[in-house]
């Protein structure tokens, strides 16, 4: 049984009934599932004046990546840790045949469509699909148009997290997961000619050449397969009286990486409920958000293809304008689609410098400006008295 201690002025229920002029910050462990406290502060925890040193919130845009490359292994690495790697890949022709011997892989189709051929058969994909490629799977892509992918790799195997009291059919029923087919297209794509496979192991690429297309499966059975999940098949968990934490939207997780999918959902309508993500410092994880489509309701502005990074040790939360406008959007639909990626190990950012939006850390200055304006108004009132 968990118990809660109180000190000073604090609401009994988290994320509700927060007094005017007070700011709630959640300080938690284990991705909001461990010990947690809510700290009520007189100033916004993101109303910083300036930054010094390497630790800071950062943002990037994939729109500044030029050109196309033939394989995922040619695409730039954006971030990595001891057991995690993230890349962004753009291509417009049939890809090279690849195999990842470093870990499980998710490919998120940000733009485009086509078919993925693998050891398990052929699988159609479209923008918005999360495609799971188990460690050791050989695969290649035949696009029908320009494709853009965000890749998420974990050295530990991915799985579907325990849903607890929500049950196994929320936020998505495993029945909506699709697997490849050994159809006529798959049989036709085999050729009796030299086929190289680019194999990644310990971050290095080796090439194995066959005198035939090794994607020549004639049958398979088992509980391991390529699968895909489209964000449209996710039924978001929401409450009209309480802002649920990001972990409620977790779709897949490994021992060190969690992938949450934010999909359109109703904004809280109860008068005393917080209507934007709460300020928080979840210091067991470094956090990324990749914006796919829509209007991200906790940001003043965020274009599709943007990637934000919030390192452990620094509180973060909604932007000033989004925070101030939250009450006006009560009961509306948050029309957003984004991936939230939490990494348990310290992350190294290695994205190409041209991708970075250097002004991102200053995008919360609206809080500081508001604080200064309110302080000035108070001083003026006192002078009049």
C-alpha positions, 0 to 999 in steps of 0.5 A: 500500500502506498501512502502520501504525506503532506506539507504546506498547501497542496491539493489532495488529488494530483493535477486538479484543484491547483490554486491560481498562481501556483505551479505543480511539478511532478517528481517521479521514478520509474516512468511515473510508476514508482515513488512520486511527489508533487511539488507546488511552486510559486514560479513556473519550473521552466521560467529559467533566465539562461543556460550554461553547460551542455545539459539543456532541452534541445530540438531538431527538424528532419526537414533540414536533412537533405538527400536520400540514401539507399539503406537505413545503415546509410542514414544519420544516427540522431542519438544513441546510448549503450543499448539504444539508437535512433536514426532518420532515413529518407529514400525513394528507391528500393532499399538494400537488404538489411539485417540488424544483429544489434537489437530489435528495431521499430520503423515508424513510417512518417511519410510514404508507403509501399511494401516491406519484404522480410523473412516472414513475407510481404507487408504493406505499409503507409504513413503512420505505421509502426513496423516491428522488425525482430533482431536478426530479421532480413528485410528490405523496402520497395516504396511507392513514393518518397519514404521517411522513417524514424528508426528506434533500436533497442538491444533488449527485446521489445514487447507489449507492456502489461495493461494492468486493470485496463485489460489486454484490449486497451489502448489497442487490441492485439488483434489489430496487429498485422503480420506479413503474408507469403503471397504472390508478390513475395514469390515474384520478388525472388531472383536468381542473381547476386544479393548482398545483405548489409548486416549491422553488428556492434555498430559496424556493417558487414556484407554477405553476398548470396547467389540468390535472393535469401528472402525465399521463405516458403513457410514459417510458424512460431510466435516471433514475426514482423508486425505493424501497428497504425496509430489510427488503431490506438484508442487513447486512454483519457479522463475528463477529470484527470490528465493521465501520464504519458505512460498510459499511452505506452504501446511497446517497451523494452528493459531500457526503451519505452515507445508511447504513441500520442493520438487524438484525444479529448482534452479534460473538461472538468473545471478543476482539472489540469488541461495540459501536460503537467510540469515534471522531472522524470529523472530516470529517463531521457525523453524524446518526442517526434511530431508526426502530424496535427497540432501538439497542444502542449507546444506553442508551435511544433511542425511535423518532422520535429524532434525534441529532447529533454534530458533527465535532471531538468524539469519540462512541461507546456509552453507558456502560450499553451499553458495560458490557453489551456482553459479555452480548449476544455473538452476539445479534441487534441488533434496530435500524433506523436511518438514519445520515446523514453530511454533509461540510459544516458543518451548521447546526441549525435544528430547532424548540427544543421538539424538543430533548432538552437532557439528551443531552450529559449522557447519557455521565456514567455514564463519569465516575461510573464513573471517580470510583467506581474512583478512590475504590475504589483510594484505599480499597485503598491506605488499607487497605494 
